[in-house]
């Protein structure tokens, strides 16, 4: 499940950021990962995985690993 979940989240994040992959990417080093992309990411994760992320958790999403870890915690 972990690999499948990671692939699904990578596809979501990559689509939002208009990149081939989000692997190895850091929010603070990516020009397209702005505040609107952050909102889109949170909305997409909540919709795809039927979650309600806290604001604090949503603001901690800085890498693909962060996203996978957070979704795993909520599932």
C-alpha positions as CSV (number, residue, x, y, z in Angstrom):
1,X,0.0,0.0,0.0
2,X,2.8,2.4,0.8
3,X,4.2,2.4,-2.7
4,X,0.8,2.8,-4.2
5,X,-0.1,5.6,-1.8
6,X,3.2,7.3,-2.6
7,X,2.6,7.0,-6.3
8,X,-0.9,8.5,-5.9
9,X,0.3,11.4,-3.9
10,X,3.3,12.0,-6.3
11,X,0.8,12.1,-9.2
12,X,-1.4,14.6,-7.3
13,X,1.5,16.9,-6.3
14,X,3.2,16.6,-9.7
15,X,-0.1,17.6,-11.4
16,X,-0.6,20.6,-9.2
17,X,3.0,21.7,-9.7
18,X,3.1,20.8,-13.4
19,X,6.1,18.6,-13.1
20,X,6.9,15.0,-14.1
21,X,7.5,14.0,-10.5
22,X,7.7,15.6,-7.1
23,X,10.3,13.1,-5.9
24,X,13.1,14.9,-4.1
25,X,11.4,18.2,-4.3
26,X,11.2,20.7,-1.5
27,X,8.5,23.4,-1.3
28,X,11.0,26.1,-0.5
29,X,13.1,25.3,-3.6
30,X,10.2,25.2,-6.1
31,X,8.9,28.4,-7.7
32,X,5.6,26.8,-8.6
33,X,4.9,25.5,-5.1
34,X,3.4,28.8,-3.9
35,X,0.5,29.4,-1.5
36,X,-2.1,28.7,-4.1
37,X,-0.4,25.4,-4.9
38,X,-0.4,24.6,-1.2
39,X,-4.2,25.2,-1.0
40,X,-4.7,23.0,-4.1
41,X,-2.6,20.3,-2.6
42,X,-4.4,20.2,0.7
43,X,-7.8,20.3,-1.1
44,X,-6.7,17.4,-3.4
45,X,-5.4,15.3,-0.6
46,X,-8.6,15.8,1.4
47,X,-10.7,15.0,-1.5
48,X,-8.8,12.0,-2.7
49,X,-8.4,10.4,0.7
50,X,-11.5,11.7,2.4
51,X,-9.5,13.6,5.0
52,X,-9.9,16.8,7.0
53,X,-6.4,18.1,7.6
54,X,-5.7,20.6,10.4
55,X,-4.3,23.9,9.4
56,X,-1.1,23.1,11.4
57,X,-0.7,19.8,9.5
58,X,-1.4,21.4,6.1
59,X,1.3,24.0,6.7
60,X,3.9,21.3,7.4
61,X,3.6,19.8,3.9
62,X,7.0,20.7,2.4
63,X,8.0,17.5,0.5
64,X,6.5,14.4,-1.0
65,X,7.6,12.5,2.1
66,X,5.8,14.9,4.3
67,X,2.6,14.4,2.3
68,X,2.8,10.6,2.4
69,X,3.6,10.6,6.2
70,X,0.7,12.9,6.9
71,X,-1.9,11.0,4.8
72,X,-0.7,7.8,6.5
73,X,-1.3,9.3,9.9
74,X,-4.9,10.4,9.0
75,X,-5.8,7.0,7.3
